Amino acid sequence: MPEPDLVDALDAVHTLGQRVAAVQLALVRELDGRGVAVAQGASSTAVWLRDRLRLTVPAARRLVDLAAALHEGSPAVRDALADGRVDAAQAQVITETTAVVRAEAGPAAGEKSVGLLVEWAGQFDPFALRKLGARILDHVAPEVAEAATGRALEAEAARAARNRHLTLAELRDGRLRLTGSLDAEAAALLRAALDPLTAPSGLDDTRSPGQRRHDALGDICRLALRTAELPEHGGDSAQMVVTTSYDAVVGQLGAGTLDTGLSLTPETVRRLACDAAILPAVLGGAGQVLDVGRQRRLIAGPLRRALVLRDRGCVFPGCDRPPRWCEGHQIRHWSDGGGTTLDNSVLLCRHHHRQIHHHGWQVRLAADGHPEFVPPAWLDLQRRPRRSRHHQRTYLRQQPAPTSLAGTAPRTTARPPGRPSARPRPP
């Protein structure tokens, strides 16, 4: 078939589908009104439709509810569905919206809104139609629109507050499944916190949008745990506790254990230990505590401030994360004999901290004292060092402008093309 005929055929089949849907809804309403389902032993028409048409219960219930709403609503909506001018989803939006209009402004305004919504249905999908319907009173009954909008907002806020919840379902491998419903204020706060952190952190960032949102939520939790404003939990400040043996940290053997009983890989433990408080303890053979040493934080205080002054954020090439989102990384780990010094530390965001520990990157300080990164061989066979361009721009902006020794502008002397300079040019 030629392309124009294919398009016309698609339009015709879609229209036919809506007309068939109108007939199906009329049949469902008639069967429900006669009590056929109950007469045949079913507990409800929805359950009977589930078995008869092999539907899910929610889908069957939506079918019964829409059939009833169309029957009780305006004939104009049924006619529009039968003519194929609206589909079933649009018809549901129109019936629900006009019911609200009828309750707020009377039957005449309800009928007026039906004509307007059916007209809009020729241009907008059900989602957009519902958003337009939220302001339909401005068009059909402006004298009551403001008061009705205020009541609707109050009802919506009350419903959101009543239904707000967050569920953390622990999976067998230690992961959590997050589900829930946030009210408008909490949703806005979450988006405001997540959005700045969900942008790709450089050309090497291959994370999906969902993975970036996941990592951003973890970054927000880390930032919150660094503050002193969280309430105490169990007598201590809010914290994540990982227990591991010294041999496991040094030799990369075994795993770490969270205080929830879940396990972490040795490499994850080593990454966390880069910027953690270390509390040494000696245990006996049966696990009894024989001695507990003094807690010390590896990268904190003046060292952390010096890192911020030097690195000014994540120094991984292509990343511009600010210092507050960064962790301290020890170039040579403390368990391998590395010192807790400025020359052995760099600032990295969590994503690039993982890159260093898990994906073969190496970091070192160059001769000028600034970090550079050596990519793994699978990324660059020649393993050419890379630097943070963002850091370089920041560093260059800090340098003083050149001046002459006499306090005047330096003099420039022209020379013929191709003639070498008599003195070396400044870098």
Summary of the structure (lengths in Angstrom):
residues: 427
radius of gyration: 33.5
end to end distance: 70.2
largest distance: 108.9
contacts: 1101
relative contact order: 0.04
helix: 52%
strand: 12%
